[in-house]
């Protein structure tokens, strides 16, 4: 009965959702702002913003 709650089956779905959000952000940056960056560059930018406590 509680196997679904205790089992770690939600992690892949969460990772898929996070990947979808990253793709949406990249698309918005590319299309609306005209800045062409890679996913790796996006991660570097997000890491820097996190370091400076701009985002959590």
N, CA, C and O atoms as a Maestro MAE file, in Angstrom:
{
 s_m_m2io_version
 :::
 2.0.0
}

f_m_ct {
 s_m_title
 :::
 protein
 m_atom[224] {
  # First column is atom index #
  i_m_mmod_type
  r_m_x_coord
  r_m_y_coord
  r_m_z_coord
  i_m_residue_number
  s_m_chain_name
  s_m_pdb_residue_name
  s_m_pdb_atom_name
  i_m_atomic_number
  :::
  1 25 0.809 -1.192 0.000 1 A "UNK " " N  " 7
  2 3 0.000 0.000 0.000 1 A "UNK " " CA " 6
  3 2 0.858 1.264 0.000 1 A "UNK " " C  " 6
  4 15 0.551 2.213 -0.721 1 A "UNK " " O  " 8
  5 25 1.932 1.291 0.800 2 A "UNK " " N  " 7
  6 3 2.784 2.474 0.884 2 A "UNK " " CA " 6
  7 2 4.026 2.367 0.004 2 A "UNK " " C  " 6
  8 15 4.920 3.210 0.076 2 A "UNK " " O  " 8
  9 25 4.075 1.340 -0.815 3 A "UNK " " N  " 7
  10 3 5.242 1.148 -1.649 3 A "UNK " " CA " 6
  11 2 5.466 2.340 -2.581 3 A "UNK " " C  " 6
  12 15 6.608 2.749 -2.787 3 A "UNK " " O  " 8
  13 25 4.408 2.895 -3.138 4 A "UNK " " N  " 7
  14 3 4.531 4.046 -4.030 4 A "UNK " " CA " 6
  15 2 5.072 5.270 -3.324 4 A "UNK " " C  " 6
  16 15 5.794 6.064 -3.927 4 A "UNK " " O  " 8
  17 25 4.735 5.437 -2.050 5 A "UNK " " N  " 7
  18 3 5.195 6.591 -1.284 5 A "UNK " " CA " 6
  19 2 6.647 6.428 -0.881 5 A "UNK " " C  " 6
  20 15 7.421 7.384 -0.924 5 A "UNK " " O  " 8
  21 25 7.016 5.215 -0.488 6 A "UNK " " N  " 7
  22 3 8.367 4.973 0.006 6 A "UNK " " CA " 6
  23 2 9.360 4.715 -1.122 6 A "UNK " " C  " 6
  24 15 10.561 4.926 -0.954 6 A "UNK " " O  " 8
  25 25 8.875 4.270 -2.239 7 A "UNK " " N  " 7
  26 3 9.756 3.972 -3.363 7 A "UNK " " CA " 6
  27 2 10.207 5.273 -4.003 7 A "UNK " " C  " 6
  28 15 9.454 6.247 -4.030 7 A "UNK " " O  " 8
  29 25 11.422 5.297 -4.515 8 A "UNK " " N  " 7
  30 3 11.995 6.520 -5.080 8 A "UNK " " CA " 6
  31 2 11.628 6.677 -6.559 8 A "UNK " " C  " 6
  32 15 12.483 7.023 -7.375 8 A "UNK " " O  " 8
  33 25 10.382 6.430 -6.903 9 A "UNK " " N  " 7
  34 3 9.975 6.497 -8.302 9 A "UNK " " CA " 6
  35 2 9.691 7.923 -8.765 9 A "UNK " " C  " 6
  36 15 9.518 8.139 -9.965 9 A "UNK " " O  " 8
  37 25 9.638 8.892 -7.876 10 A "UNK " " N  " 7
  38 3 9.333 10.270 -8.253 10 A "UNK " " CA " 6
  39 2 10.560 11.004 -8.780 10 A "UNK " " C  " 6
  40 15 10.420 12.007 -9.480 10 A "UNK " " O  " 8
  41 25 11.738 10.534 -8.464 11 A "UNK " " N  " 7
  42 3 12.953 11.232 -8.890 11 A "UNK " " CA " 6
  43 2 13.052 11.358 -10.406 11 A "UNK " " C  " 6
  44 15 13.334 12.454 -10.891 11 A "UNK " " O  " 8
  45 25 12.836 10.297 -11.178 12 A "UNK " " N  " 7
  46 3 12.932 10.474 -12.636 12 A "UNK " " CA " 6
  47 2 11.911 11.472 -13.171 12 A "UNK " " C  " 6
  48 15 12.228 12.252 -14.070 12 A "UNK " " O  " 8
  49 25 10.693 11.460 -12.634 13 A "UNK " " N  " 7
  50 3 9.676 12.409 -13.096 13 A "UNK " " CA " 6
  51 2 10.099 13.838 -12.764 13 A "UNK " " C  " 6
  52 15 9.942 14.740 -13.587 13 A "UNK " " O  " 8
  53 25 10.632 14.045 -11.568 14 A "UNK " " N  " 7
  54 3 11.116 15.366 -11.166 14 A "UNK " " CA " 6
  55 2 12.234 15.819 -12.100 14 A "UNK " " C  " 6
  56 15 12.264 16.973 -12.528 14 A "UNK " " O  " 8
  57 25 13.150 14.907 -12.413 15 A "UNK " " N  " 7
  58 3 14.258 15.246 -13.297 15 A "UNK " " CA " 6
  59 2 13.748 15.606 -14.695 15 A "UNK " " C  " 6
  60 15 14.275 16.524 -15.324 15 A "UNK " " O  " 8
  61 25 12.729 14.892 -15.188 16 A "UNK " " N  " 7
  62 3 12.143 15.217 -16.487 16 A "UNK " " CA " 6
  63 2 11.513 16.600 -16.464 16 A "UNK " " C  " 6
  64 15 11.667 17.374 -17.409 16 A "UNK " " O  " 8
  65 25 10.803 16.910 -15.382 17 A "UNK " " N  " 7
  66 3 10.169 18.221 -15.262 17 A "UNK " " CA " 6
  67 2 11.213 19.324 -15.215 17 A "UNK " " C  " 6
  68 15 11.042 20.376 -15.831 17 A "UNK " " O  " 8
  69 25 12.286 19.085 -14.489 18 A "UNK " " N  " 7
  70 3 13.361 20.068 -14.398 18 A "UNK " " CA " 6
  71 2 14.013 20.274 -15.764 18 A "UNK " " C  " 6
  72 15 14.340 21.402 -16.132 18 A "UNK " " O  " 8
  73 25 14.199 19.197 -16.511 19 A "UNK " " N  " 7
  74 3 14.767 19.309 -17.845 19 A "UNK " " CA " 6
  75 2 13.839 20.101 -18.761 19 A "UNK " " C  " 6
  76 15 14.301 20.899 -19.577 19 A "UNK " " O  " 8
  77 25 12.523 19.882 -18.627 20 A "UNK " " N  " 7
  78 3 11.553 20.645 -19.424 20 A "UNK " " CA " 6
  79 2 11.607 22.130 -19.095 20 A "UNK " " C  " 6
  80 15 11.510 22.969 -19.990 20 A "UNK " " O  " 8
  81 25 11.761 22.457 -17.822 21 A "UNK " " N  " 7
  82 3 11.860 23.862 -17.414 21 A "UNK " " CA " 6
  83 2 13.119 24.485 -18.006 21 A "UNK " " C  " 6
  84 15 13.090 25.620 -18.482 21 A "UNK " " O  " 8
  85 25 14.222 23.745 -17.975 22 A "UNK " " N  " 7
  86 3 15.464 24.259 -18.548 22 A "UNK " " CA " 6
  87 2 15.289 24.545 -20.038 22 A "UNK " " C  " 6
  88 15 15.758 25.568 -20.537 22 A "UNK " " O  " 8
  89 25 14.617 23.647 -20.743 23 A "UNK " " N  " 7
  90 3 14.394 23.848 -22.176 23 A "UNK " " CA " 6
  91 2 13.511 25.068 -22.433 23 A "UNK " " C  " 6
  92 15 13.749 25.818 -23.380 23 A "UNK " " O  " 8
  93 25 12.495 25.269 -21.594 24 A "UNK " " N  " 7
  94 3 11.639 26.446 -21.737 24 A "UNK " " CA " 6
  95 2 12.420 27.732 -21.497 24 A "UNK " " C  " 6
  96 15 12.249 28.716 -22.217 24 A "UNK " " O  " 8
  97 25 13.277 27.717 -20.483 25 A "UNK " " N  " 7
  98 3 14.089 28.895 -20.181 25 A "UNK " " CA " 6
  99 2 15.047 29.180 -21.339 25 A "UNK " " C  " 6
  100 15 15.195 30.326 -21.765 25 A "UNK " " O  " 8
  101 25 15.695 28.129 -21.843 26 A "UNK " " N  " 7
  102 3 16.607 28.315 -22.974 26 A "UNK " " CA " 6
  103 2 15.876 28.860 -24.189 26 A "UNK " " C  " 6
  104 15 16.381 29.755 -24.867 26 A "UNK " " O  " 8
  105 25 14.694 28.332 -24.469 27 A "UNK " " N  " 7
  106 3 13.910 28.799 -25.607 27 A "UNK " " CA " 6
  107 2 13.530 30.267 -25.453 27 A "UNK " " C  " 6
  108 15 13.598 31.041 -26.408 27 A "UNK " " O  " 8
  109 25 13.129 30.641 -24.237 28 A "UNK " " N  " 7
  110 3 12.754 32.036 -23.980 28 A "UNK " " CA " 6
  111 2 13.948 32.961 -24.156 28 A "UNK " " C  " 6
  112 15 13.834 34.023 -24.767 28 A "UNK " " O  " 8
  113 25 15.085 32.559 -23.625 29 A "UNK " " N  " 7
  114 3 16.293 33.386 -23.747 29 A "UNK " " CA " 6
  115 2 16.683 33.528 -25.209 29 A "UNK " " C  " 6
  116 15 17.048 34.613 -25.662 29 A "UNK " " O  " 8
  117 25 16.604 32.433 -25.938 30 A "UNK " " N  " 7
  118 3 17.022 32.460 -27.349 30 A "UNK " " CA " 6
  119 2 16.055 33.254 -28.214 30 A "UNK " " C  " 6
  120 15 16.473 34.117 -28.986 30 A "UNK " " O  " 8
  121 25 14.762 32.965 -28.086 31 A "UNK " " N  " 7
  122 3 13.761 33.570 -28.964 31 A "UNK " " CA " 6
  123 2 13.434 35.005 -28.597 31 A "UNK " " C  " 6
  124 15 13.470 35.896 -29.445 31 A "UNK " " O  " 8
  125 25 13.116 35.224 -27.333 32 A "UNK " " N  " 7
  126 3 12.634 36.537 -26.913 32 A "UNK " " CA " 6
  127 2 13.751 37.536 -26.643 32 A "UNK " " C  " 6
  128 15 13.586 38.737 -26.857 32 A "UNK " " O  " 8
  129 25 14.882 37.037 -26.174 33 A "UNK " " N  " 7
  130 3 15.979 37.947 -25.839 33 A "UNK " " CA " 6
  131 2 17.072 37.967 -26.894 33 A "UNK " " C  " 6
  132 15 17.934 38.846 -26.877 33 A "UNK " " O  " 8
  133 25 17.045 37.003 -27.816 34 A "UNK " " N  " 7
  134 3 18.041 36.979 -28.879 34 A "UNK " " CA " 6
  135 2 19.434 36.590 -28.433 34 A "UNK " " C  " 6
  136 15 20.415 36.936 -29.091 34 A "UNK " " O  " 8
  137 25 19.536 35.877 -27.324 35 A "UNK " " N  " 7
  138 3 20.827 35.447 -26.796 35 A "UNK " " CA " 6
  139 2 20.912 33.935 -26.963 35 A "UNK " " C  " 6
  140 15 20.079 33.199 -26.433 35 A "UNK " " O  " 8
  141 25 21.907 33.478 -27.692 36 A "UNK " " N  " 7
  142 3 22.041 32.054 -27.961 36 A "UNK " " CA " 6
  143 2 23.084 31.451 -27.032 36 A "UNK " " C  " 6
  144 15 24.284 31.670 -27.200 36 A "UNK " " O  " 8
  145 25 22.610 30.686 -26.044 37 A "UNK " " N  " 7
  146 3 23.495 30.021 -25.089 37 A "UNK " " CA " 6
  147 2 23.175 28.533 -25.077 37 A "UNK " " C  " 6
  148 15 22.105 28.103 -25.510 37 A "UNK " " O  " 8
  149 25 24.121 27.764 -24.574 38 A "UNK " " N  " 7
  150 3 23.928 26.318 -24.444 38 A "UNK " " CA " 6
  151 2 23.393 26.010 -23.047 38 A "UNK " " C  " 6
  152 15 23.352 26.875 -22.173 38 A "UNK " " O  " 8
  153 25 22.990 24.770 -22.865 39 A "UNK " " N  " 7
  154 3 22.501 24.352 -21.550 39 A "UNK " " CA " 6
  155 2 23.640 24.412 -20.526 39 A "UNK " " C  " 6
  156 15 23.411 24.736 -19.361 39 A "UNK " " O  " 8
  157 25 24.850 24.104 -20.956 40 A "UNK " " N  " 7
  158 3 26.005 24.173 -20.052 40 A "UNK " " CA " 6
  159 2 26.232 25.613 -19.591 40 A "UNK " " C  " 6
  160 15 26.499 25.861 -18.415 40 A "UNK " " O  " 8
  161 25 26.125 26.558 -20.527 41 A "UNK " " N  " 7
  162 3 26.285 27.965 -20.172 41 A "UNK " " CA " 6
  163 2 25.174 28.428 -19.238 41 A "UNK " " C  " 6
  164 15 25.415 29.220 -18.327 41 A "UNK " " O  " 8
  165 25 23.955 27.932 -19.463 42 A "UNK " " N  " 7
  166 3 22.845 28.261 -18.574 42 A "UNK " " CA " 6
  167 2 23.140 27.786 -17.160 42 A "UNK " " C  " 6
  168 15 22.884 28.506 -16.194 42 A "UNK " " O  " 8
  169 25 23.678 26.578 -17.034 43 A "UNK " " N  " 7
  170 3 24.003 26.050 -15.709 43 A "UNK " " CA " 6
  171 2 25.080 26.898 -15.027 43 A "UNK " " C  " 6
  172 15 25.009 27.138 -13.821 43 A "UNK " " O  " 8
  173 25 26.069 27.350 -15.788 44 A "UNK " " N  " 7
  174 3 27.112 28.207 -15.214 44 A "UNK " " CA " 6
  175 2 26.532 29.530 -14.725 44 A "UNK " " C  " 6
  176 15 26.910 30.024 -13.662 44 A "UNK " " O  " 8
  177 25 25.620 30.099 -15.498 45 A "UNK " " N  " 7
  178 3 24.967 31.352 -15.105 45 A "UNK " " CA " 6
  179 2 24.149 31.146 -13.834 45 A "UNK " " C  " 6
  180 15 24.213 31.956 -12.909 45 A "UNK " " O  " 8
  181 25 23.383 30.060 -13.796 46 A "UNK " " N  " 7
  182 3 22.561 29.784 -12.614 46 A "UNK " " CA " 6
  183 2 23.417 29.533 -11.379 46 A "UNK " " C  " 6
  184 15 23.059 29.960 -10.281 46 A "UNK " " O  " 8
  185 25 24.547 28.843 -11.549 47 A "UNK " " N  " 7
  186 3 25.457 28.617 -10.422 47 A "UNK " " CA " 6
  187 2 25.991 29.940 -9.885 47 A "UNK " " C  " 6
  188 15 26.067 30.133 -8.671 47 A "UNK " " O  " 8
  189 25 26.360 30.848 -10.781 48 A "UNK " " N  " 7
  190 3 26.875 32.154 -10.349 48 A "UNK " " CA " 6
  191 2 25.798 32.948 -9.616 48 A "UNK " " C  " 6
  192 15 26.072 33.566 -8.588 48 A "UNK " " O  " 8
  193 25 24.573 32.932 -10.142 49 A "UNK " " N  " 7
  194 3 23.480 33.644 -9.477 49 A "UNK " " CA " 6
  195 2 23.188 33.044 -8.102 49 A "UNK " " C  " 6
  196 15 22.878 33.771 -7.157 49 A "UNK " " O  " 8
  197 25 23.287 31.725 -7.992 50 A "UNK " " N  " 7
  198 3 23.066 31.069 -6.710 50 A "UNK " " CA " 6
  199 2 24.171 31.438 -5.721 50 A "UNK " " C  " 6
  200 15 23.905 31.676 -4.542 50 A "UNK " " O  " 8
  201 25 25.414 31.485 -6.211 51 A "UNK " " N  " 7
  202 3 26.546 31.853 -5.355 51 A "UNK " " CA " 6
  203 2 26.377 33.229 -4.738 51 A "UNK " " C  " 6
  204 15 26.724 33.448 -3.578 51 A "UNK " " O  " 8
  205 25 25.843 34.153 -5.522 52 A "UNK " " N  " 7
  206 3 25.654 35.515 -5.039 52 A "UNK " " CA " 6
  207 2 24.290 35.720 -4.381 52 A "UNK " " C  " 6
  208 15 23.884 36.847 -4.097 52 A "UNK " " O  " 8
  209 25 23.591 34.607 -4.143 53 A "UNK " " N  " 7
  210 3 22.292 34.620 -3.455 53 A "UNK " " CA " 6
  211 2 21.228 35.435 -4.190 53 A "UNK " " C  " 6
  212 15 20.302 35.964 -3.574 53 A "UNK " " O  " 8
  213 25 21.371 35.529 -5.521 54 A "UNK " " N  " 7
  214 3 20.354 36.204 -6.314 54 A "UNK " " CA " 6
  215 2 19.140 35.303 -6.448 54 A "UNK " " C  " 6
  216 15 18.001 35.770 -6.451 54 A "UNK " " O  " 8
  217 25 19.400 33.994 -6.559 55 A "UNK " " N  " 7
  218 3 18.331 32.996 -6.619 55 A "UNK " " CA " 6
  219 2 18.601 31.921 -5.577 55 A "UNK " " C  " 6
  220 15 19.733 31.735 -5.130 55 A "UNK " " O  " 8
  221 25 17.551 31.226 -5.203 56 A "UNK " " N  " 7
  222 3 17.681 30.087 -4.265 56 A "UNK " " CA " 6
  223 2 17.378 28.807 -4.954 56 A "UNK " " C  " 6
  224 15 17.433 27.744 -4.335 56 A "UNK " " O  " 8
  :::
 }
 m_bond[223] {
  # First column is bond index #
  i_m_from
  i_m_to
  i_m_order
  :::
  1 1 2 1
  2 2 3 1
  3 3 4 2
  4 3 5 1
  5 5 6 1
  6 6 7 1
  7 7 8 2
  8 7 9 1
  9 9 10 1
  10 10 11 1
  11 11 12 2
  12 11 13 1
  13 13 14 1
  14 14 15 1
  15 15 16 2
  16 15 17 1
  17 17 18 1
  18 18 19 1
  19 19 20 2
  20 19 21 1
  21 21 22 1
  22 22 23 1
  23 23 24 2
  24 23 25 1
  25 25 26 1
  26 26 27 1
  27 27 28 2
  28 27 29 1
  29 29 30 1
  30 30 31 1
  31 31 32 2
  32 31 33 1
  33 33 34 1
  34 34 35 1
  35 35 36 2
  36 35 37 1
  37 37 38 1
  38 38 39 1
  39 39 40 2
  40 39 41 1
  41 41 42 1
  42 42 43 1
  43 43 44 2
  44 43 45 1
  45 45 46 1
  46 46 47 1
  47 47 48 2
  48 47 49 1
  49 49 50 1
  50 50 51 1
  51 51 52 2
  52 51 53 1
  53 53 54 1
  54 54 55 1
  55 55 56 2
  56 55 57 1
  57 57 58 1
  58 58 59 1
  59 59 60 2
  60 59 61 1
  61 61 62 1
  62 62 63 1
  63 63 64 2
  64 63 65 1
  65 65 66 1
  66 66 67 1
  67 67 68 2
  68 67 69 1
  69 69 70 1
  70 70 71 1
  71 71 72 2
  72 71 73 1
  73 73 74 1
  74 74 75 1
  75 75 76 2
  76 75 77 1
  77 77 78 1
  78 78 79 1
  79 79 80 2
  80 79 81 1
  81 81 82 1
  82 82 83 1
  83 83 84 2
  84 83 85 1
  85 85 86 1
  86 86 87 1
  87 87 88 2
  88 87 89 1
  89 89 90 1
  90 90 91 1
  91 91 92 2
  92 91 93 1
  93 93 94 1
  94 94 95 1
  95 95 96 2
  96 95 97 1
  97 97 98 1
  98 98 99 1
  99 99 100 2
  100 99 101 1
  101 101 102 1
  102 102 103 1
  103 103 104 2
  104 103 105 1
  105 105 106 1
  106 106 107 1
  107 107 108 2
  108 107 109 1
  109 109 110 1
  110 110 111 1
  111 111 112 2
  112 111 113 1
  113 113 114 1
  114 114 115 1
  115 115 116 2
  116 115 117 1
  117 117 118 1
  118 118 119 1
  119 119 120 2
  120 119 121 1
  121 121 122 1
  122 122 123 1
  123 123 124 2
  124 123 125 1
  125 125 126 1
  126 126 127 1
  127 127 128 2
  128 127 129 1
  129 129 130 1
  130 130 131 1
  131 131 132 2
  132 131 133 1
  133 133 134 1
  134 134 135 1
  135 135 136 2
  136 135 137 1
  137 137 138 1
  138 138 139 1
  139 139 140 2
  140 139 141 1
  141 141 142 1
  142 142 143 1
  143 143 144 2
  144 143 145 1
  145 145 146 1
  146 146 147 1
  147 147 148 2
  148 147 149 1
  149 149 150 1
  150 150 151 1
  151 151 152 2
  152 151 153 1
  153 153 154 1
  154 154 155 1
  155 155 156 2
  156 155 157 1
  157 157 158 1
  158 158 159 1
  159 159 160 2
  160 159 161 1
  161 161 162 1
  162 162 163 1
  163 163 164 2
  164 163 165 1
  165 165 166 1
  166 166 167 1
  167 167 168 2
  168 167 169 1
  169 169 170 1
  170 170 171 1
  171 171 172 2
  172 171 173 1
  173 173 174 1
  174 174 175 1
  175 175 176 2
  176 175 177 1
  177 177 178 1
  178 178 179 1
  179 179 180 2
  180 179 181 1
  181 181 182 1
  182 182 183 1
  183 183 184 2
  184 183 185 1
  185 185 186 1
  186 186 187 1
  187 187 188 2
  188 187 189 1
  189 189 190 1
  190 190 191 1
  191 191 192 2
  192 191 193 1
  193 193 194 1
  194 194 195 1
  195 195 196 2
  196 195 197 1
  197 197 198 1
  198 198 199 1
  199 199 200 2
  200 199 201 1
  201 201 202 1
  202 202 203 1
  203 203 204 2
  204 203 205 1
  205 205 206 1
  206 206 207 1
  207 207 208 2
  208 207 209 1
  209 209 210 1
  210 210 211 1
  211 211 212 2
  212 211 213 1
  213 213 214 1
  214 214 215 1
  215 215 216 2
  216 215 217 1
  217 217 218 1
  218 218 219 1
  219 219 220 2
  220 219 221 1
  221 221 222 1
  222 222 223 1
  223 223 224 2
  :::
 }
}
